[in-house]
């Protein structure tokens, strides 16, 4: 559930709000008694290993025209 905070609270406690945001808390920003915006964390990007990439590529339905694509991938990601 989103926590409601005022715009002045956000200005005065920005570091604490960002820490809570990073921990998963969502916020509704209130100005003059009205909601003006929402804050929520963005999804974090995850790096994958070479083995994970190989496993994912193995599931792709390649056709004969995919050989060029595979050659390009092999040039960038030598397995």
Buried (B, 14 or more C-beta within 10 A) or exposed (E): EEEEBEEEBBEEEEEEBEEBBEEEBEBBBBEEEEEEEEBEEEEEEEEEEEEEEEEEBEEEEEEEEEEEEEEEBEEEEEE
